[in-house]
């Protein structure tokens, strides 16, 4: 069975909302030399000033914020440099996801380049869990470590850091996660770890212009200041070259950690991805070659859905050290072999995820058929615990319900949750904290462990307390403009490409057309899971539409609205119906010729209104 994750949702309630933010589009069009359509897209993203627009369309390295603006980053760079000069043994403690691996790599690469005595550790996802722990601290003490440097973790490691200080080690925390806190009466108190230095854009007193940066970006800022102090060990050219190289892992981490692609994140991703194919890193280039991307212009899609998952697969199914070793590989042949291994691990991870997701969908449908559900709690004992979050996200996307997927761990039940807007998962779990052995997270995601006997209790309580309204359970589809087919051209696509990279905070533009005539269709793709549609808009312009991975769902919708005979006739080209469609335009190239086409995102019956 081919599963689909982009289909019309099982919960079909969806509000189509046409964005129409106020702006002087005529002025933008005149001063930028862009089409009205692209100026409308810019305005919808809050970019209504010509200067803003030029900065957005042409990201420059100079727009990266000064590293010294990040609280304590200067002090961290200085202390690290003193440790390097004193030949003190430094140990980096990273994390097992893309952000953690990339942050560990760039810190290690910078430190060893200037002659540091440095090594690294990354916790095992299952044996150690997230972040620095007591075992790692005790190991560091036995190994004679003088300074512990965390990245993408550490802000919540209060007890392990306290122990490290007792043992006489210096500790520098670089992290980007929310600061743990507690209430004393009405006063909210932040629980910072007792480290020598904490660098985190979310800590009290922070004035950094952009708090939503990933762990690798935080580490990069510290590296910028460290290398300034090491001016006698590197020429200006060497320093500049190294910082450019290290922007590549920052770009991958920013995309894969789903940071908003605005401000300096947009600059880092745009510049980092543009440098990736020509970077000196054997491992990155080998992985790009494995996906036949070495000669292509990289997009955030490539980073987030092809390259990044390979590093995540290592941390989920084996050890994140495989990903780090690939980045540190010093010859092309070995890098090619290690990259292929990571790609194979990711292929295995994808198959495991497909199997677990299929079971999750079936179980979710059972629960929905048995009665009203507002919070989906699914127990999949055989699901690999590292995949629970991915599966929860896919169930959430299909049914548009807060979802928790629980698996059977070695000593207890472990799980991950993914939420929807309007339902703070962390807050709701906090109300049931007595049911958990441990839990943590934020409004949109959470992780937890509990005893098996508490699973039905958790499900019952979360559903009883959910209180979600119809409005909160309704998806929102935001549209940039109504776009006649006649305006879709190669020139428009070139203009739209200047809005990339797309991602969180800068979604790919979606347009609408109403009263579109569908006069024929045929199945295409693997197992016939996709559709090629013959479409004609209200002005009589015809284009091809492609709808991926849910031909069955599309058929079912047409049967429901127009009858089974209509579906049969549409396949023969002997019938026509009208739809309202949401789509992204694209260009198809065939035998040297380029043709505009539509990638259909959503559809609904045309009502004539």
DRENZA-807450 format. One record per residue (C-alpha): residue number from 1; x, y, z. Coordinates in nm, 2 decimals. Layout:
<node NUM,<X,Y,Z>>;
...
END
This chain:
<node 1,<0.00,0.00,0.00>>;
<node 2,<0.14,0.34,-0.10>>;
<node 3,<0.09,0.59,0.18>>;
<node 4,<0.03,0.96,0.10>>;
<node 5,<0.10,1.25,0.33>>;
<node 6,<-0.01,1.54,0.11>>;
<node 7,<-0.36,1.42,0.04>>;
<node 8,<-0.68,1.61,0.12>>;
<node 9,<-0.71,1.56,0.49>>;
<node 10,<-0.94,1.30,0.65>>;
<node 11,<-1.08,1.59,0.85>>;
<node 12,<-1.19,1.78,0.54>>;
<node 13,<-1.29,2.10,0.72>>;
<node 14,<-1.07,2.37,0.57>>;
<node 15,<-1.11,2.74,0.55>>;
<node 16,<-0.96,2.89,0.23>>;
<node 17,<-0.83,3.23,0.32>>;
<node 18,<-0.71,3.48,0.05>>;
<node 19,<-0.44,3.70,0.19>>;
<node 20,<-0.48,4.07,0.10>>;
<node 21,<-0.23,4.27,0.31>>;
<node 22,<-0.24,4.64,0.24>>;
<node 23,<0.05,4.77,0.03>>;
<node 24,<0.13,5.01,-0.25>>;
<node 25,<0.17,4.74,-0.51>>;
<node 26,<0.20,4.98,-0.80>>;
<node 27,<0.51,5.14,-0.63>>;
<node 28,<0.67,4.80,-0.55>>;
<node 29,<0.61,4.69,-0.91>>;
<node 30,<0.76,5.00,-1.05>>;
<node 31,<1.07,5.02,-0.82>>;
<node 32,<1.15,4.65,-0.81>>;
<node 33,<1.07,4.58,-1.17>>;
<node 34,<0.87,4.27,-1.07>>;
<node 35,<0.52,4.15,-1.17>>;
<node 36,<0.22,4.25,-0.97>>;
<node 37,<0.18,3.89,-0.87>>;
<node 38,<0.52,3.86,-0.70>>;
<node 39,<0.48,4.20,-0.54>>;
<node 40,<0.15,4.07,-0.39>>;
<node 41,<0.33,3.77,-0.25>>;
<node 42,<0.60,3.99,-0.09>>;
<node 43,<0.33,4.21,0.06>>;
<node 44,<0.15,3.90,0.20>>;
<node 45,<0.48,3.82,0.38>>;
<node 46,<0.48,4.17,0.54>>;
<node 47,<0.74,4.31,0.30>>;
<node 48,<0.59,4.64,0.18>>;
<node 49,<0.90,4.86,0.17>>;
<node 50,<1.13,4.87,-0.13>>;
<node 51,<1.44,4.85,0.08>>;
<node 52,<1.30,4.55,0.27>>;
<node 53,<1.21,4.38,-0.05>>;
<node 54,<1.56,4.43,-0.20>>;
<node 55,<1.72,4.29,0.11>>;
<node 56,<1.48,3.99,0.10>>;
<node 57,<1.54,3.92,-0.26>>;
<node 58,<1.91,3.95,-0.25>>;
<node 59,<2.04,3.82,0.09>>;
<node 60,<2.39,3.94,0.17>>;
<node 61,<2.65,3.80,0.42>>;
<node 62,<2.67,4.15,0.56>>;
<node 63,<2.31,4.11,0.69>>;
<node 64,<2.42,3.84,0.94>>;
<node 65,<2.40,4.00,1.28>>;
<node 66,<2.72,4.07,1.47>>;
<node 67,<2.81,3.77,1.68>>;
<node 68,<2.90,4.00,1.98>>;
<node 69,<2.53,4.10,2.00>>;
<node 70,<2.45,3.75,2.14>>;
<node 71,<2.47,3.77,2.52>>;
<node 72,<2.79,3.60,2.66>>;
<node 73,<2.91,3.48,2.31>>;
<node 74,<3.21,3.71,2.35>>;
<node 75,<3.29,3.57,2.69>>;
<node 76,<3.26,3.21,2.55>>;
<node 77,<3.49,3.28,2.27>>;
<node 78,<3.75,3.44,2.50>>;
<node 79,<3.73,3.15,2.75>>;
<node 80,<3.77,2.89,2.48>>;
<node 81,<4.07,3.07,2.34>>;
<node 82,<4.24,3.08,2.68>>;
<node 83,<4.17,2.70,2.70>>;
<node 84,<4.33,2.65,2.36>>;
<node 85,<4.63,2.86,2.45>>;
<node 86,<4.67,2.67,2.78>>;
<node 87,<4.64,2.33,2.60>>;
<node 88,<4.34,2.24,2.82>>;
<node 89,<4.15,1.93,2.71>>;
<node 90,<3.81,2.05,2.57>>;
<node 91,<3.52,1.81,2.51>>;
<node 92,<3.22,1.90,2.30>>;
<node 93,<2.89,1.74,2.39>>;
<node 94,<2.64,1.76,2.11>>;
<node 95,<2.31,1.60,2.02>>;
<node 96,<2.20,1.33,1.79>>;
<node 97,<1.98,1.52,1.54>>;
<node 98,<2.09,1.73,1.24>>;
<node 99,<2.13,2.05,1.44>>;
<node 100,<2.33,1.88,1.71>>;
<node 101,<2.56,1.70,1.46>>;
<node 102,<2.62,2.01,1.26>>;
<node 103,<2.69,2.22,1.57>>;
<node 104,<2.93,1.96,1.70>>;
<node 105,<3.11,1.95,1.37>>;
<node 106,<3.16,2.32,1.33>>;
<node 107,<3.28,2.37,1.68>>;
<node 108,<3.53,2.08,1.65>>;
<node 109,<3.65,2.19,1.31>>;
<node 110,<3.71,2.55,1.43>>;
<node 111,<3.88,2.44,1.75>>;
<node 112,<4.11,2.19,1.59>>;
<node 113,<4.20,2.44,1.31>>;
<node 114,<4.35,2.67,1.57>>;
<node 115,<4.53,2.40,1.75>>;
<node 116,<4.30,2.30,2.04>>;
<node 117,<4.32,1.98,2.23>>;
<node 118,<3.96,1.88,2.16>>;
<node 119,<3.73,1.58,2.12>>;
<node 120,<3.36,1.52,2.12>>;
<node 121,<3.08,1.30,2.25>>;
<node 122,<2.72,1.26,2.13>>;
<node 123,<2.47,1.08,2.35>>;
<node 124,<2.30,0.76,2.22>>;
<node 125,<1.93,0.84,2.16>>;
<node 126,<1.81,0.53,2.33>>;
<node 127,<2.08,0.44,2.59>>;
<node 128,<2.15,0.80,2.70>>;
<node 129,<1.85,1.01,2.60>>;
<node 130,<1.88,1.37,2.52>>;
<node 131,<2.16,1.59,2.63>>;
<node 132,<2.45,1.58,2.87>>;
<node 133,<2.40,1.33,3.16>>;
<node 134,<2.58,1.22,3.47>>;
<node 135,<2.75,0.93,3.30>>;
<node 136,<2.91,1.16,3.05>>;
<node 137,<3.03,1.40,3.32>>;
<node 138,<3.19,1.12,3.52>>;
<node 139,<3.35,0.99,3.20>>;
<node 140,<3.49,1.34,3.13>>;
<node 141,<3.64,1.36,3.47>>;
<node 142,<3.81,1.02,3.42>>;
<node 143,<3.95,1.14,3.09>>;
<node 144,<4.10,1.45,3.23>>;
<node 145,<3.87,1.70,3.06>>;
<node 146,<3.92,2.06,3.17>>;
<node 147,<3.63,2.22,2.98>>;
<node 148,<3.30,2.09,2.87>>;
<node 149,<3.13,2.27,2.58>>;
<node 150,<2.77,2.18,2.50>>;
<node 151,<2.59,2.26,2.17>>;
<node 152,<2.22,2.22,2.10>>;
<node 153,<2.17,2.10,2.46>>;
<node 154,<2.28,2.18,2.81>>;
<node 155,<2.03,2.45,2.91>>;
<node 156,<1.83,2.19,3.11>>;
<node 157,<2.12,1.98,3.23>>;
<node 158,<2.13,2.15,3.58>>;
<node 159,<2.24,1.85,3.78>>;
<node 160,<2.50,1.72,3.54>>;
<node 161,<2.65,2.06,3.51>>;
<node 162,<2.65,2.11,3.89>>;
<node 163,<2.84,1.78,3.91>>;
<node 164,<3.09,1.89,3.65>>;
<node 165,<3.16,2.20,3.85>>;
<node 166,<3.21,2.00,4.17>>;
<node 167,<3.47,1.79,3.98>>;
<node 168,<3.66,2.11,3.89>>;
<node 169,<3.56,2.14,3.52>>;
<node 170,<3.47,2.45,3.34>>;
<node 171,<3.14,2.44,3.15>>;
<node 172,<3.02,2.65,2.86>>;
<node 173,<2.66,2.59,2.74>>;
<node 174,<2.56,2.69,2.39>>;
<node 175,<2.20,2.61,2.33>>;
<node 176,<1.88,2.75,2.17>>;
<node 177,<1.61,2.57,2.36>>;
<node 178,<1.36,2.73,2.59>>;
<node 179,<1.49,2.80,2.94>>;
<node 180,<1.33,2.57,3.21>>;
<node 181,<1.14,2.78,3.46>>;
<node 182,<0.92,2.76,3.77>>;
<node 183,<0.67,2.98,3.94>>;
<node 184,<0.71,3.14,4.28>>;
<node 185,<0.37,3.28,4.35>>;
<node 186,<0.30,3.50,4.04>>;
<node 187,<0.67,3.53,3.96>>;
<node 188,<0.82,3.33,3.68>>;
<node 189,<1.17,3.22,3.76>>;
<node 190,<1.42,3.09,3.50>>;
<node 191,<1.63,2.79,3.60>>;
<node 192,<1.96,2.85,3.44>>;
<node 193,<2.23,2.58,3.48>>;
<node 194,<2.53,2.66,3.70>>;
<node 195,<2.77,2.68,3.40>>;
<node 196,<3.05,2.93,3.38>>;
<node 197,<2.90,3.07,3.07>>;
<node 198,<2.56,3.03,2.91>>;
<node 199,<2.50,3.14,2.55>>;
<node 200,<2.13,3.11,2.45>>;
<node 201,<1.93,3.37,2.27>>;
<node 202,<1.63,3.29,2.49>>;
<node 203,<1.79,3.36,2.83>>;
<node 204,<1.68,3.65,3.05>>;
<node 205,<1.84,3.98,2.95>>;
<node 206,<1.90,3.88,2.59>>;
<node 207,<1.88,4.15,2.33>>;
<node 208,<1.99,3.96,2.02>>;
<node 209,<1.78,4.06,1.72>>;
<node 210,<1.65,3.71,1.64>>;
<node 211,<1.58,3.46,1.92>>;
<node 212,<1.46,3.19,1.68>>;
<node 213,<1.80,3.06,1.57>>;
<node 214,<1.92,2.69,1.58>>;
<node 215,<2.19,2.54,1.80>>;
<node 216,<2.44,2.54,1.51>>;
<node 217,<2.39,2.91,1.45>>;
<node 218,<2.45,2.98,1.82>>;
<node 219,<2.77,2.77,1.80>>;
<node 220,<2.87,2.96,1.48>>;
<node 221,<2.84,3.29,1.66>>;
<node 222,<3.08,3.17,1.93>>;
<node 223,<3.32,3.04,1.66>>;
<node 224,<3.31,3.38,1.49>>;
<node 225,<3.43,3.55,1.81>>;
<node 226,<3.68,3.26,1.89>>;
<node 227,<3.84,3.30,1.55>>;
<node 228,<3.87,3.68,1.60>>;
<node 229,<4.09,3.61,1.91>>;
<node 230,<4.29,3.36,1.72>>;
<node 231,<4.41,3.62,1.46>>;
<node 232,<4.77,3.52,1.51>>;
<node 233,<4.69,3.15,1.42>>;
<node 234,<4.49,3.23,1.10>>;
<node 235,<4.53,3.48,0.83>>;
<node 236,<4.23,3.69,0.74>>;
<node 237,<4.18,3.49,0.43>>;
<node 238,<4.19,3.16,0.62>>;
<node 239,<3.95,3.29,0.87>>;
<node 240,<3.71,3.42,0.61>>;
<node 241,<3.73,3.09,0.42>>;
<node 242,<3.66,2.88,0.73>>;
<node 243,<3.36,3.09,0.83>>;
<node 244,<3.22,3.05,0.48>>;
<node 245,<3.27,2.67,0.49>>;
<node 246,<3.10,2.65,0.83>>;
<node 247,<2.80,2.84,0.70>>;
<node 248,<2.71,2.52,0.50>>;
<node 249,<2.63,2.31,0.81>>;
<node 250,<2.45,2.61,0.97>>;
<node 251,<2.22,2.62,0.66>>;
<node 252,<2.14,2.25,0.69>>;
<node 253,<2.07,2.28,1.06>>;
<node 254,<1.85,2.58,1.02>>;
<node 255,<1.63,2.41,0.77>>;
<node 256,<1.62,2.08,0.94>>;
<node 257,<1.54,2.23,1.28>>;
<node 258,<1.25,2.42,1.11>>;
<node 259,<1.36,2.76,1.21>>;
<node 260,<1.18,3.05,1.05>>;
<node 261,<1.35,3.15,0.73>>;
<node 262,<1.34,3.52,0.80>>;
<node 263,<1.61,3.76,0.90>>;
<node 264,<1.96,3.62,0.93>>;
<node 265,<1.82,3.26,0.91>>;
<node 266,<1.72,3.34,0.55>>;
<node 267,<2.07,3.48,0.48>>;
<node 268,<2.24,3.18,0.63>>;
<node 269,<2.03,2.93,0.44>>;
<node 270,<2.05,3.11,0.11>>;
<node 271,<2.43,3.16,0.13>>;
<node 272,<2.51,2.82,0.29>>;
<node 273,<2.31,2.62,0.04>>;
<node 274,<2.47,2.82,-0.25>>;
<node 275,<2.81,2.72,-0.12>>;
<node 276,<2.74,2.35,-0.04>>;
<node 277,<2.82,2.21,-0.39>>;
<node 278,<3.16,2.38,-0.40>>;
<node 279,<3.25,2.34,-0.03>>;
<node 280,<3.57,2.16,0.07>>;
<node 281,<3.39,1.91,0.29>>;
<node 282,<3.43,1.56,0.14>>;
<node 283,<3.13,1.42,0.34>>;
<node 284,<2.88,1.69,0.23>>;
<node 285,<2.99,1.66,-0.13>>;
<node 286,<2.97,1.28,-0.12>>;
<node 287,<2.62,1.29,0.02>>;
<node 288,<2.51,1.54,-0.25>>;
<node 289,<2.66,1.31,-0.51>>;
<node 290,<2.47,1.01,-0.37>>;
<node 291,<2.15,1.20,-0.44>>;
<node 292,<2.28,1.34,-0.78>>;
<node 293,<2.27,1.69,-0.64>>;
<node 294,<2.63,1.79,-0.67>>;
<node 295,<2.58,2.00,-0.99>>;
<node 296,<2.23,2.13,-0.90>>;
<node 297,<2.13,2.45,-0.72>>;
<node 298,<2.03,2.33,-0.38>>;
<node 299,<1.69,2.42,-0.23>>;
<node 300,<1.56,2.40,0.13>>;
<node 301,<1.36,2.10,0.01>>;
<node 302,<1.69,1.91,-0.07>>;
<node 303,<1.83,2.01,0.27>>;
<node 304,<1.52,1.92,0.47>>;
<node 305,<1.40,1.61,0.29>>;
<node 306,<1.70,1.44,0.13>>;
<node 307,<2.03,1.54,0.30>>;
<node 308,<1.92,1.62,0.65>>;
<node 309,<1.72,1.29,0.71>>;
<node 310,<2.04,1.09,0.64>>;
<node 311,<2.20,1.25,0.95>>;
<node 312,<1.88,1.20,1.15>>;
<node 313,<1.86,0.83,1.03>>;
<node 314,<2.21,0.77,1.18>>;
<node 315,<2.10,0.90,1.52>>;
<node 316,<1.77,0.71,1.51>>;
<node 317,<1.88,0.37,1.39>>;
<node 318,<2.25,0.35,1.47>>;
<node 319,<2.46,0.63,1.61>>;
<node 320,<2.48,1.00,1.53>>;
<node 321,<2.86,0.95,1.53>>;
<node 322,<2.82,0.81,1.18>>;
<node 323,<2.70,1.14,1.05>>;
<node 324,<2.98,1.33,1.24>>;
<node 325,<3.24,1.09,1.10>>;
<node 326,<3.11,1.16,0.75>>;
<node 327,<3.16,1.53,0.80>>;
<node 328,<3.51,1.48,0.94>>;
<node 329,<3.61,1.24,0.66>>;
<node 330,<3.94,1.34,0.50>>;
<node 331,<3.93,1.16,0.17>>;
<node 332,<3.69,1.12,-0.12>>;
<node 333,<3.67,0.74,-0.14>>;
<node 334,<3.60,0.69,0.23>>;
<node 335,<3.34,0.97,0.22>>;
<node 336,<3.16,0.81,-0.08>>;
<node 337,<3.14,0.48,0.11>>;
<node 338,<3.02,0.64,0.43>>;
<node 339,<2.76,0.86,0.25>>;
<node 340,<2.62,0.56,0.08>>;
<node 341,<2.58,0.39,0.42>>;
<node 342,<2.39,0.69,0.56>>;
<node 343,<2.17,0.69,0.25>>;
<node 344,<2.09,0.32,0.30>>;
<node 345,<2.02,0.38,0.66>>;
<node 346,<1.78,0.65,0.56>>;
<node 347,<1.61,0.42,0.31>>;
<node 348,<1.56,0.17,0.59>>;
<node 349,<1.42,0.44,0.82>>;
<node 350,<1.18,0.55,0.55>>;
<node 351,<1.05,0.19,0.51>>;
<node 352,<1.01,0.15,0.89>>;
<node 353,<0.83,0.48,0.90>>;
<node 354,<0.59,0.38,0.62>>;
<node 355,<0.51,0.06,0.80>>;
<node 356,<0.45,0.23,1.14>>;
<node 357,<0.25,0.51,0.98>>;
<node 358,<0.02,0.26,0.80>>;
<node 359,<-0.05,0.09,1.14>>;
<node 360,<-0.11,0.43,1.30>>;
<node 361,<-0.35,0.54,1.03>>;
<node 362,<-0.55,0.22,1.07>>;
<node 363,<-0.56,0.25,1.45>>;
<node 364,<-0.66,0.62,1.42>>;
<node 365,<-0.95,0.54,1.19>>;
<node 366,<-1.07,0.27,1.43>>;
<node 367,<-1.08,0.52,1.71>>;
<node 368,<-1.26,0.78,1.50>>;
<node 369,<-1.52,0.52,1.39>>;
<node 370,<-1.58,0.43,1.75>>;
<node 371,<-1.67,0.78,1.86>>;
<node 372,<-1.56,1.15,1.88>>;
<node 373,<-1.18,1.20,1.93>>;
<node 374,<-1.01,1.53,1.99>>;
<node 375,<-0.67,1.41,2.10>>;
<node 376,<-0.54,1.10,1.92>>;
<node 377,<-0.34,0.87,2.16>>;
<node 378,<-0.20,0.57,1.97>>;
<node 379,<0.00,0.29,2.12>>;
<node 380,<0.22,0.11,1.87>>;
<node 381,<0.44,-0.12,2.08>>;
<node 382,<0.65,-0.24,1.79>>;
<node 383,<0.73,0.10,1.65>>;
<node 384,<1.09,0.20,1.69>>;
<node 385,<1.08,0.47,1.96>>;
<node 386,<1.30,0.71,1.76>>;
<node 387,<1.02,0.72,1.49>>;
<node 388,<0.73,0.81,1.72>>;
<node 389,<0.76,1.18,1.66>>;
<node 390,<0.77,1.14,1.28>>;
<node 391,<0.46,0.91,1.29>>;
<node 392,<0.28,1.14,1.52>>;
<node 393,<0.34,1.43,1.28>>;
<node 394,<0.20,1.24,0.99>>;
<node 395,<-0.11,1.13,1.18>>;
<node 396,<-0.16,1.49,1.29>>;
<node 397,<-0.13,1.61,0.93>>;
<node 398,<-0.38,1.35,0.80>>;
<node 399,<-0.65,1.39,1.06>>;
<node 400,<-0.56,1.74,1.19>>;
<node 401,<-0.58,1.64,1.56>>;
<node 402,<-0.32,1.67,1.83>>;
<node 403,<-0.15,1.33,1.82>>;
<node 404,<0.06,1.13,2.06>>;
<node 405,<0.23,0.81,1.95>>;
<node 406,<0.35,0.57,2.22>>;
<node 407,<0.60,0.29,2.19>>;
<node 408,<0.73,0.01,2.41>>;
<node 409,<1.08,0.11,2.53>>;
<node 410,<1.32,-0.11,2.72>>;
<node 411,<1.20,-0.01,3.07>>;
<node 412,<0.88,0.19,3.01>>;
<node 413,<0.65,0.33,2.75>>;
<node 414,<0.80,0.62,2.55>>;
<node 415,<0.63,0.86,2.32>>;
<node 416,<0.62,1.18,2.12>>;
<node 417,<0.34,1.42,2.05>>;
<node 418,<0.27,1.67,1.77>>;
<node 419,<0.00,1.94,1.81>>;
<node 420,<-0.21,2.18,1.61>>;
<node 421,<-0.26,2.56,1.66>>;
<node 422,<-0.48,2.63,1.95>>;
<node 423,<-0.38,2.33,2.16>>;
<node 424,<-0.08,2.37,2.38>>;
<node 425,<0.04,2.01,2.41>>;
<node 426,<0.30,2.09,2.68>>;
<node 427,<0.04,2.27,2.89>>;
<node 428,<-0.22,1.99,2.86>>;
<node 429,<0.04,1.73,2.95>>;
<node 430,<0.15,1.94,3.25>>;
<node 431,<-0.21,1.91,3.38>>;
<node 432,<-0.16,1.53,3.39>>;
<node 433,<0.20,1.53,3.51>>;
<node 434,<0.14,1.26,3.78>>;
<node 435,<0.09,1.01,3.50>>;
<node 436,<0.44,1.05,3.36>>;
<node 437,<0.78,0.93,3.46>>;
<node 438,<0.92,1.22,3.26>>;
<node 439,<0.79,1.47,3.00>>;
<node 440,<0.89,1.79,2.83>>;
<node 441,<0.83,2.00,2.52>>;
<node 442,<0.65,2.31,2.40>>;
<node 443,<0.31,2.40,2.27>>;
<node 444,<0.35,2.22,1.93>>;
<node 445,<0.55,1.91,2.04>>;
<node 446,<0.64,1.70,2.34>>;
<node 447,<0.82,1.39,2.45>>;
<node 448,<0.72,1.16,2.74>>;
<node 449,<0.77,0.84,2.93>>;
<node 450,<0.51,0.66,3.14>>;
<node 451,<0.40,0.32,3.27>>;
<node 452,<0.19,0.11,3.04>>;
<node 453,<-0.11,0.10,3.28>>;
<node 454,<-0.14,0.48,3.24>>;
<node 455,<-0.19,0.48,2.86>>;
<node 456,<-0.58,0.45,2.87>>;
<node 457,<-0.60,0.69,3.16>>;
<node 458,<-0.39,0.95,2.97>>;
<node 459,<-0.61,0.91,2.66>>;
<node 460,<-0.93,0.95,2.86>>;
<node 461,<-0.81,1.25,3.05>>;
<node 462,<-0.67,1.44,2.75>>;
<node 463,<-0.98,1.39,2.55>>;
<node 464,<-1.21,1.49,2.84>>;
<node 465,<-1.00,1.81,2.89>>;
<node 466,<-0.94,1.90,2.53>>;
<node 467,<-1.23,2.14,2.47>>;
<node 468,<-1.13,2.21,2.11>>;
<node 469,<-1.38,2.42,1.91>>;
<node 470,<-1.49,2.36,1.55>>;
<node 471,<-1.28,2.66,1.46>>;
<node 472,<-0.97,2.52,1.62>>;
<node 473,<-1.03,2.19,1.44>>;
<node 474,<-1.05,2.35,1.10>>;
<node 475,<-0.74,2.38,0.89>>;
<node 476,<-0.65,2.71,0.73>>;
<node 477,<-0.53,2.72,0.37>>;
<node 478,<-0.37,3.06,0.30>>;
<node 479,<-0.37,3.17,-0.06>>;
<node 480,<-0.15,3.45,-0.21>>;
<node 481,<-0.37,3.55,-0.50>>;
<node 482,<-0.62,3.45,-0.76>>;
<node 483,<-0.40,3.37,-1.06>>;
<node 484,<-0.53,3.33,-1.42>>;
<node 485,<-0.35,3.06,-1.62>>;
<node 486,<-0.25,3.32,-1.88>>;
<node 487,<-0.01,3.48,-1.63>>;
<node 488,<0.18,3.16,-1.56>>;
<node 489,<0.51,3.19,-1.76>>;
<node 490,<0.88,3.11,-1.74>>;
<node 491,<0.93,3.48,-1.65>>;
<node 492,<0.69,3.45,-1.36>>;
<node 493,<0.86,3.14,-1.24>>;
<node 494,<1.20,3.31,-1.25>>;
<node 495,<1.07,3.59,-1.04>>;
<node 496,<0.91,3.35,-0.79>>;
<node 497,<1.24,3.16,-0.76>>;
<node 498,<1.39,3.48,-0.61>>;
<node 499,<1.16,3.43,-0.30>>;
<node 500,<1.35,3.11,-0.21>>;
<node 501,<1.45,2.95,0.01>>;
<node 502,<1.10,2.84,0.11>>;
<node 503,<1.02,2.69,0.45>>;
<node 504,<0.89,2.79,0.79>>;
<node 505,<0.81,3.16,0.79>>;
<node 506,<0.83,3.18,0.41>>;
<node 507,<0.60,2.93,0.27>>;
<node 508,<0.60,2.85,-0.10>>;
<node 509,<0.33,3.07,-0.27>>;
<node 510,<0.00,2.91,-0.33>>;
<node 511,<-0.25,3.05,-0.57>>;
<node 512,<-0.62,2.99,-0.65>>;
<node 513,<-0.84,2.96,-0.96>>;
<node 514,<-1.21,2.92,-0.94>>;
<node 515,<-1.45,2.76,-1.19>>;
<node 516,<-1.17,2.55,-1.35>>;
<node 517,<-1.30,2.29,-1.60>>;
<node 518,<-1.16,1.94,-1.55>>;
<node 519,<-1.22,1.76,-1.88>>;
<node 520,<-0.99,1.46,-1.85>>;
<node 521,<-0.75,1.28,-1.63>>;
<node 522,<-0.51,0.98,-1.63>>;
<node 523,<-0.31,0.80,-1.37>>;
<node 524,<0.07,0.84,-1.37>>;
<node 525,<0.36,0.76,-1.14>>;
<node 526,<0.46,0.47,-0.93>>;
<node 527,<0.16,0.23,-0.89>>;
<node 528,<-0.06,0.49,-1.06>>;
<node 529,<-0.08,0.69,-0.74>>;
<node 530,<-0.08,1.03,-0.90>>;
<node 531,<-0.29,1.21,-1.16>>;
<node 532,<-0.24,1.42,-1.47>>;
<node 533,<-0.54,1.65,-1.52>>;
<node 534,<-0.66,1.85,-1.82>>;
<node 535,<-0.76,2.19,-1.68>>;
<node 536,<-0.91,2.50,-1.84>>;
<node 537,<-0.97,2.82,-1.65>>;
<node 538,<-1.25,3.07,-1.68>>;
<node 539,<-1.07,3.27,-1.95>>;
<node 540,<-1.04,2.96,-2.16>>;
<node 541,<-0.66,2.90,-2.11>>;
<node 542,<-0.57,2.53,-2.08>>;
<node 543,<-0.29,2.38,-1.87>>;
<node 544,<-0.18,2.05,-1.73>>;
<node 545,<-0.23,1.99,-1.36>>;
<node 546,<-0.05,1.73,-1.16>>;
<node 547,<-0.19,1.59,-0.83>>;
<node 548,<0.06,1.37,-0.65>>;
<node 549,<0.02,1.06,-0.44>>;
<node 550,<-0.36,1.05,-0.39>>;
<node 551,<-0.54,0.95,-0.70>>;
<node 552,<-0.77,0.73,-0.49>>;
<node 553,<-0.87,1.02,-0.27>>;
<node 554,<-0.93,1.25,-0.57>>;
<node 555,<-1.15,0.98,-0.73>>;
<node 556,<-1.35,0.93,-0.41>>;
<node 557,<-1.42,1.30,-0.39>>;
<node 558,<-1.54,1.32,-0.75>>;
<node 559,<-1.76,1.01,-0.69>>;
<node 560,<-1.91,1.17,-0.38>>;
<node 561,<-1.99,1.50,-0.55>>;
<node 562,<-2.06,1.40,-0.91>>;
<node 563,<-2.12,1.02,-0.91>>;
<node 564,<-1.91,0.72,-1.02>>;
<node 565,<-2.01,0.75,-1.39>>;
<node 566,<-1.84,1.09,-1.40>>;
<node 567,<-1.51,0.94,-1.28>>;
<node 568,<-1.52,0.68,-1.56>>;
<node 569,<-1.61,0.94,-1.82>>;
<node 570,<-1.33,1.18,-1.70>>;
<node 571,<-1.08,0.90,-1.76>>;
<node 572,<-1.21,0.87,-2.11>>;
<node 573,<-1.22,1.25,-2.17>>;
<node 574,<-1.59,1.23,-2.22>>;
<node 575,<-1.71,1.45,-1.93>>;
<node 576,<-1.63,1.78,-1.76>>;
<node 577,<-1.68,1.92,-1.41>>;
<node 578,<-1.58,2.25,-1.25>>;
<node 579,<-1.36,2.28,-0.94>>;
<node 580,<-1.19,2.55,-0.74>>;
<node 581,<-0.82,2.47,-0.71>>;
<node 582,<-0.53,2.58,-0.50>>;
<node 583,<-0.20,2.53,-0.68>>;
<node 584,<0.17,2.62,-0.71>>;
<node 585,<0.28,2.70,-1.07>>;
<node 586,<0.58,2.53,-1.22>>;
<node 587,<0.76,2.48,-1.55>>;
<node 588,<0.79,2.14,-1.72>>;
<node 589,<1.08,2.09,-1.96>>;
<node 590,<1.04,1.83,-2.23>>;
<node 591,<1.28,1.79,-2.53>>;
<node 592,<1.42,2.13,-2.48>>;
<node 593,<1.08,2.30,-2.47>>;
<node 594,<0.94,2.46,-2.15>>;
<node 595,<0.57,2.44,-2.06>>;
<node 596,<0.38,2.59,-1.77>>;
<node 597,<0.19,2.35,-1.55>>;
<node 598,<0.02,2.34,-1.21>>;
<node 599,<0.10,2.14,-0.90>>;
<node 600,<-0.24,2.10,-0.73>>;
<node 601,<-0.23,2.14,-0.36>>;
<node 602,<-0.60,2.12,-0.27>>;
<node 603,<-0.93,2.13,-0.45>>;
<node 604,<-1.30,2.16,-0.38>>;
<node 605,<-1.63,2.16,-0.57>>;
<node 606,<-1.71,2.49,-0.76>>;
<node 607,<-2.03,2.64,-0.62>>;
<node 608,<-2.04,2.94,-0.86>>;
<node 609,<-2.02,3.18,-0.57>>;
END
